[in-house]
């Protein structure tokens, strides 16, 4: 229940309502929100850096469970998602975009949720760090896989 009333979930619901009803914000609030949106990536990078800096990478690399989570997150789910989308026959750019997004490493959001929900932020931080490192190899592989099946078949 606590996760459902988080600011992120509320923002998604409000944004979806605005999109579906074609509600447009006046210029001043829209500009203010654009400034906040422009800070999204830099703030995420600061959080990512701070999270990774606090992680004992060598210890995390010895945790078999993290490899299992990484395998699921970086390979199995993107491939399964690709084939699920492929059945629906979307435009190629949509198929590629969704597949690449699904193949990205675990976000810092999982660490923030772990902290907010009193779970294990250390493990979430380790998963974030290891999936980020491994995605240097898996993300190009998934992209090549999706490209070959999307544009060359």
C-alpha positions, 0 to 999 in steps of 0.5 A: 500500500505504501508503494501505491501512494509514493510520489512516483506512482501518483505522478504517473497517474496524474500524468496519465490522466493529463495525457488521456484527457488532453489537459495542458498546463499553463505556461508558468507551471509547465516551465517550472516542471520542465526545469524539474524534468531537466534535473531528472537525469543529473540527479539520477546520475548523482544517486547512481554514483553515490550508490555505486561508490558505497557498494563493495563490488568484489563482494557483490560479484561473489553473490550468486543471487545477484548473477541470477537477478542480472541474468533475468533483468538484462537478458531473459526479460528483454528477450521475452518482452521482445517476443511478446511485443513482436507478436503484436507487430508494432512499428520497428522503432517501437519494438526496438525502443521497448526492447532496449529500455527493458535491457537497461540495468536496474535503476537507482529507483529500486534502491530508493524504494528499498530505503523507503519501504524498509527493505534491503538497500544494500542488496538493491545497491549491489544489484544496481551496481552489478547490472550497470557493469554487466550491461556494458556487455549485455545491452549491445548484445540485446540491441544487436539481437533485436535489430537482426530480428526486427530489420533483417527477417 
